[in-house]
């Protein structure tokens, strides 16, 4: 049986959109977010101690930036699914980062989108890319409808591929780096 922790970040820490206009509220939001992640790590470590089994990998489907000891503890052992194609670049780096990647792509008149599975690092959707799912053509549907379709068509295959490759030891993180500073994945 795999351990699952289901907690509501929003219930405990609030919404970023409610904090964005106040430096005090933004600071509290970041502090409570870090405490939330530190508390998760404490629960994970307690489960590891109770079971005698080290958790090798954390899989996120998570719209938050991970901070604090949780990120440090699971360095190169935490993956996330992102609904944006993180290979698309602009002058600022990866173009479709953040909360509304599908909506951004649709507003940019992209013909298709796909899910990116990547290693989590301290940045927002900046970690090394492990896999990408199949393309999902953009039709006349809302961003929410498109993202729901993408979860079926692109998320699952990308996650299955990445997990299978990790389980079989097919990935390695190199010391060489891409032009943006991201480590190469072999």
C-alpha positions in Angstrom: 0.0 0.0 0.0 1.4 3.4 -1.0 1.1 6.2 1.6 -1.0 9.1 0.4 -1.3 12.5 2.2 -4.3 14.6 1.1 -4.2 18.1 2.5 -5.7 21.3 1.3 -3.0 23.9 0.8 -5.7 26.6 0.1 -7.6 25.9 3.3 -4.5 26.2 5.4 -2.6 29.0 3.5 -5.2 30.9 1.5 -5.2 31.8 -2.1 -2.4 33.7 -3.9 -4.9 35.9 -5.7 -6.1 37.2 -2.3 -2.6 38.1 -1.3 -1.1 39.5 -4.5 -1.7 43.2 -3.8 -0.3 43.3 -0.3 3.4 42.7 0.7 2.3 41.7 4.2 -0.2 39.1 3.0 2.3 37.8 0.4 4.9 37.3 3.1 2.4 35.5 5.3 1.3 33.3 2.4 4.9 32.3 1.6 5.6 31.6 5.3 2.5 29.5 5.8 3.3 27.7 2.5 6.7 26.8 3.8 5.3 25.7 7.1 2.7 23.6 5.3 5.5 21.8 3.3 7.7 21.4 6.4 4.7 19.8 8.2 4.2 17.4 5.2 7.8 16.4 5.5 7.4 15.7 9.2 4.5 13.4 8.4 6.4 11.7 5.7 9.4 11.1 8.0 7.1 9.8 10.7 5.7 7.3 8.1 9.2 6.3 7.0 10.2 5.7 10.6 7.0 3.8 11.4 7.2 1.5 8.3 11.0 1.2 8.2 10.8 2.1 4.4 12.4 5.1 2.8 10.1 6.9 0.3 12.1 7.0 -2.9 9.8 9.3 -5.0 7.1 11.9 -4.5 4.7 12.5 -7.3 2.8 15.8 -7.3 -0.2 17.0 -9.1 0.2 20.3 -7.4 -0.2 23.9 -8.2 2.2 25.3 -5.7 5.9 26.1 -5.5 7.6 23.7 -3.0 9.8 25.5 -0.4 11.7 24.6 2.6 12.9 21.2 4.0 10.5 19.2 1.9 12.2 20.4 -1.3 15.7 19.7 0.2 14.8 16.2 1.5 13.4 15.1 -1.9 16.0 16.7 -4.1 15.9 14.9 -7.5 13.2 12.6 -6.0 10.1 14.7 -6.6 8.3 14.9 -9.9 5.4 17.1 -11.0 2.9 17.1 -13.9 2.5 20.5 -15.6 -0.2 21.2 -18.3 2.1 23.4 -20.3 4.8 22.5 -22.9 7.8 23.6 -21.0 10.0 23.3 -24.1 8.4 26.4 -25.6 10.7 29.4 -24.8 10.6 33.1 -25.2 13.0 35.9 -24.1 12.2 35.2 -20.4 12.8 31.4 -20.5 10.0 28.8 -20.4 7.0 30.5 -21.8 4.1 28.4 -20.4 5.0 28.2 -16.7 2.6 28.9 -13.8 -1.0 28.4 -12.9 -2.7 29.1 -16.3 -0.4 27.4 -18.8 -3.3 26.0 -20.9 -5.1 29.3 -21.0 -1.9 31.1 -21.9 -1.3 28.7 -24.8 -4.9 29.0 -26.1 -4.7 32.8 -25.9 -1.4 32.6 -27.8 -3.3 30.7 -30.6 -1.2 27.5 -30.1 -2.5 24.7 -32.3 -1.9 22.1 -29.6 -0.7 21.6 -26.0 0.8 18.8 -24.0 1.8 17.8 -20.5 5.4 18.0 -19.2 6.6 15.8 -16.4 9.7 17.2 -14.7 11.8 17.1 -11.6 10.8 19.7 -9.1 13.4 22.3 -8.1 13.1 25.6 -6.2 11.8 27.5 -9.2 8.4 27.7 -10.8 8.2 24.9 -13.4 12.0 25.2 -14.0 13.2 21.7 -13.2 14.7 19.2 -15.7 12.2 17.7 -18.1 11.7 13.9 -17.9 8.9 13.3 -20.4 6.1 14.9 -22.3 2.8 13.5 -23.2 1.0 13.3 -26.5 -0.2 16.5 -28.1 -3.8 17.6 -27.6 -5.2 19.6 -30.5 -6.8 22.9 -29.6 -10.5 23.0 -30.6 -13.2 25.5 -29.6 -13.4 24.7 -25.9 -12.7 26.6 -22.8 -9.3 26.3 -21.1 -10.8 24.2 -18.3 -12.4 21.8 -20.8 -9.1 21.6 -22.7 -7.1 20.9 -19.6 -9.6 18.2 -18.5 -9.1 16.5 -21.9 -5.4 16.9 -21.6 -5.4 15.1 -18.2 -6.7 12.0 -20.0 -4.8 12.3 -23.3 -1.4 13.7 -22.2 -1.0 13.6 -18.4 -1.4 9.9 -17.9 0.9 8.7 -20.7 3.7 11.1 -19.7 3.4 10.1 -16.0 3.4 6.4 -16.9 6.4 6.7 -19.1 8.3 8.7 -16.5 7.5 6.3 -13.7 8.4 3.3 -15.8 11.7 4.9 -16.8 12.5 5.8 -13.2 11.6 2.3 -11.9 14.0 0.8 -14.4 16.8 3.2 -13.8 16.7 4.8 -17.2 17.2 8.4 -16.1 20.3 10.1 -14.9 21.0 13.7 -14.0 24.2 14.9 -15.6 26.6 17.7 -14.6 26.3 19.2 -18.1 23.6 21.9 -18.5 21.3 23.2 -21.1 21.6 26.9 -22.1 19.1 27.9 -19.5 21.2 26.3 -16.7 18.9 23.2 -16.3 20.8 20.0 -15.8 20.7 17.5 -18.7 18.7 14.4 -18.1 20.2 11.2 -19.7 
